[in-house]
Amino acid sequence: MPSPLHHHDDVQDCTELLRSALKENGITLPSLGVDLPGFAGSYAVPLVALGNCNTATARKLAEALRKAAAR
């Protein structure tokens, strides 16, 4: 079983990879981060919190995902 530190590093890395990929597509999710309550339990799997965004950002995200899926 991976240590909690491993989980923390992994979720941090994944969050930064996602932030970078979104930025490359001109998208910013202001609330993007690590879901801290996910660390509360001893068997918790850390989560990336995507948070809220406005409709313009949601549309840009949908467009980027559609373009990627069409490849």
N, C-alpha and C positions, 0 to 999 in steps of 0.2 A: 504494500500500500504506500503510495507516495506521501511524503511528509507534508504538513500544512504549508511549510515554506515553499515547497515545490509548487503546490497549488497556487500560492500567492504570486510567485514569479510567473507562472503560466498564464494566469488570468490578467496580470499586468501586461505581459507581452502581447496577448491576444487583443487587449483593449487598445494598445498602441498601434498594432498592425491594422486594426479596423479604423482607428482615427486617421492614420496615414492614407489608407485606401480611399476613405471618404474624401479627404482633403484633395487627393489627386483628381477626384470627380467634382470638385467645387462644392462639397457638402460638409457642413459642420453640424454635429449634434451637440448642443451646448451641455447637455446633461450626461453625455457618454462618460462612463467610468466603471469602476469596480463596485459591485453590489456588496456593500459591507455587511449587511445582515447575513449574507451567505456564509460568512466565517463564524457565525455564532454557534452552530452545532458542531459536534466533534466529527460527524461523518458528512458534513455539508460539502457539496460540490460548488466551488465558487462560480458566480455568475457575472456576466458583463451586463451592466445596466445601460440600456440604450436611451432611456429617458424620453422626454417630450421634445417635439419640434413643431414649428409652424407649418402651415399647409404648403408654402412655397418649398420648404426643405423636403417635406414628404414627397412632393411631386418630383423634385430633382433626384431623390433616392430611388423612387419607382422607375424613373427614366433610365438611370444608370444600371439598375438591375435588369430591366428589359433589354437594354443594349448588350449587356454581358450574356444574357441567356440566348440571345439571337446569334451569337458567335459560333 
